[in-house]
Every structure is written in structure tokens, then in C-alpha cells.
């Protein structure tokens, strides 16, 4: 992969790019364990930010290229922080 050609983008929830990112995450991270996203999990992602990094010329998630997606959730007030 040529690091000079990597394109980063923020993916808006509910768009075609977001659905492709979900399909990619589900096929790699969940399907091997017999899991899939629930509707509640997908709705909870609205509060987060989904990004992608792609080496394709189009920068599109799910194209024939190396793609990475990442979801970052805002901090929770109920999250425990180890000392």
C-alpha cells in the first residue's frame, strides 16, 4: 500500500458509505463468531463518529482496495477509568 495515496473521510450515519462500512465490519469482526449487529447497536452509533481510510483512488468504502473503518464513541459518564 502506498501511504501517500491513503484517503481519510468521515462517514455520515445512514449513508451508502456507512452501510458499506457496517457490512465490512460485520463480515470481518462479527460473522466469524456467528454474530451480527442489532438494530439497537446501530442506533447507538448515531452518537459516534465513523471514519474510513482507503487506498483506492475513489476513497469509497467497500471498493476493491484496502479499506479500514473506525467508530469512535463519545466518552460515557458511566465509563469506569482504571487508576
C-alpha positions, -999 to 999 in steps of 0.1 A, spaced: 0 0 0 13 34 -9 9 56 22 9 87 1 -24 77 -16 -44 70 16 -77 90 17 -94 96 50 -131 106 53 -158 109 79 -188 88 71 -223 100 80 -246 76 97 -272 60 74 -255 68 41 -244 43 15 -208 46 27 -219 39 63 -238 8 52 -207 -4 33 -186 2 64 -211 -18 85 -211 -46 61 -172 -47 61 -171 -46 99 -198 -73 102 -181 -96 77 -147 -94 94 -154 -88 131 -188 -104 137 -197 -131 112 -168 -154 120 -183 -156 155 -219 -161 143 -228 -125 154 -244 -96 136 -253 -60 145 -286 -55 163 -308 -25 154 -301 -11 189 -264 -12 183 -267 5 150 -289 32 165 -263 38 193 -237 45 167 -255 78 158 -237 94 187 -203 83 174 -181 92 145 -173 67 118 -142 73 97 -126 53 69 -91 51 54 -88 38 19 -61 33 -6 -84 33 -36 -85 63 -60 -121 68 -53 -118 66 -15 -150 46 -13 -156 20 14 -162 -14 0 -144 -9 -33 -116 -32 -45 -90 -17 -22 -76 -19 12 -101 -1 35 -103 4 72 -133 18 92 -133 30 127 -161 41 151 -153 64 179 -179 69 206 -181 100 228 -170 94 264 -196 80 287 -203 93 322 -208 57 333 -174 45 320 -151 34 347 -115 46 344 -88 24 360 -63 42 382 
